[in-house]
Amino acid sequence: MSEADTPPVGPGIRRRRRALELTLAEVARRAGLSTPFLSQIENGHSRPSMGSLHRIADALDTTAVQLLSTAEAPRPVDVVRGTSAAVRDTGAQGAGDGRMRPLVRGHQRLHALEFTGDHEWGREFRHRNDEILYVADGGAEVEVDGSFYRLERGDTLYCAGGLVHRWRPIEPGTRVLVVGIADHVQATDEQSG
């Protein structure tokens, strides 16, 4: 898939950059991109690859998932068809045949993504809220807070918010679903008394 398959994330990038009071040049430098290219992204004239989107998210102290979620308005009911387009998940080095497909669109209270193919092992994640990883097909290796887990088809791993984690497929044809509470949601624990 080409960069054109990435949802238009420019306005969300611009809002986040301005909220952090950063210049276009500062974010471009932090992300390792040219200022003109970042300007084209913000203005909707170009769309980033997933690798570039990850670097922009890191520069803005957020996640690619959050930037993607702001690309579309929330919908009270939305059907995402199995034939909907996946975005190439290139990772930081710009190579790889991994694909990522949003299963929930818009700025919702949860995010859900389907990953197929390669997934960059070197990239670590830490989310504000809880997340689960479900292996629909194949197998995956997951590291959470220094502990390693091997997951097979049908297995689910729960990861509490704030824990550093990363994962990778270990079998051809692996399909992983990642579902979590969106970072903009303030999850609270209720204690019954």
N, C-alpha and C positions, 0 to 999 in steps of 0.2 A: 504494500500500500504506500501511497505517496503522502507527502506532508499535507496535501489537500484533504486527506481523510481525517486529520486532526480537527476537532471542533474549534470554532473561532474563540480563542481564549484571550485575545488582545485586551478587551475592556476590563476583564478581571485582573489581568496582569497590571494594567495601568492603575486601577483602583488600589490594589495592594501596594504597589510602588509608592503612590502618593500618600497612602495612609502611613507608610513607614518614613515619609519625607525623604525619599531617595531620588536622585536624578537618574535619568535614562542612562547616562554614561556610567554612573556608579553600579547600577544593576548589570549593565552589559559587561563591565569589567569583571565583576564578581562571577558572572555566568560564563565568562570566556567567549562571549559573542561580540560581534561588532555592534556599535551603537546604531548605525543605519538599519541593520537587520532587526534589532529589537524594536526600533521605531516602526518598521514595517509590520511587525507582529502586533504591536499595540494598536496600530491603525487599521488592522484587518487586511492589509495588502499581502501578507505572507502568514503561513502557519508553521509552527515549529514541529520538528520531529519529536518523538517522545524523549529522545536523549537530550535535545535542547530544552524541552519543557522541564525535565528533571533538573537541569542545571539552573534554569530560571527560578524554579521553585526553591531550590537550595539558596539562591541569592536573595530571595524574598522571605526566607525563613518560614516556608510553608511546604506543602506537598503538591505534586502534580495532580493528584486526585482532587485536592481542594481547588486548584486552578481550573481543572476540567469541569468541576461541579458548578462553577460560576459562569460557564459558557452558555448555559441555558436557564431560563426561568423555571421555577418549580412547577410541577404539574400534580394535581391531586390524584390523578389516575394516569398511568402511562404504561404502555405495552412496548417492550423492546423485543423485537423478533429475533429468532435464532439466526436469521440471515442478515442481520444488521452488520455493518462494517466494523472490522477490528482495526485498531491503530497499531502500526509497527512499534514494538517496544525495543528500541535500539540500545538503550543503556548509555552509559557515559562515554564509551569508546565509539559509538555510532555504528556498531556492527551487531549482527545477530538476526535471527529469524523469528524472534518471539513476537507474539501479538497480544494486545490488551483490548478488551471490549467492555465498555461500561454497560452494566446491567441495570443501573439506575441513572436516569438523566436529570440534570438540573440541580439546583441548590437545595438538596433534600437533607433530612436529618440522619440519613445513613448513606454510605457508599457501598457499592457492590461492583466488583470487576471480575472478569474472566480472563485468565492468562493461559495461552497455549504456546508451545515452542520454548525457546530459550528464555531465561530470565537471569539478569545479571546478579551473580552471587556476591560481588563486592559491594553492592549498594545496601546499606543498612537503613532501617526505618525505625522511627519512634513516633507514635501517634499519641495525641492527647487522651483519646478514648479507647475503649476495648475494640477488639477485632477478632474475627475467626478466619481460619484458612481451612478450606474443605477441598480434598483431592477427589475430583469427579472421575478422573481416569489417570492411569499411570502411577507414578510415585514421586515424592518430593522429600528433600532434606531441609530441615528448618533449624535455625539456631536462634534461641531466645535467651537473652541475658547470659550467654556463655554456655548454655546447655544445648545439646544436639538431639534432634528427634527425626526418626525416619517414618514418614507417613505413606501409607498405601491407599489404593482406591477405597473410597468410603470413609477414610479417617478424617477427623476434624481436630484442629489445634486451636485452642482459645488462648489469646494473648491479651493480658491486662494492659490498659493504657499506661504509657510511660516506659514500657520495656523496649529495649533495643532488640530488633529482630531482623532476620534476613532469611531468604529461602531460595531454592533452585530445584528444577526438575531433575530427576535421576533416571528416568526412563523415557524412551521415545513415546510420543503421543500423550504426554502428560497434560492434563487440563486441571487448573487450580482456580477455585472461586475464593475471592477475598471479600468479606463483608464486615463492615465496621460502622461504628457511630461516627458521624462526620466531626471533624476537628472544631467546627464553629459551634457545636452543641456542648453545653455545659452539663455533663452527666453528674448526677448526685446520687449518693447512697441514701436510701430510705431505711430507717430503722423503726421497726414496730415496737411499741412499748407497752 
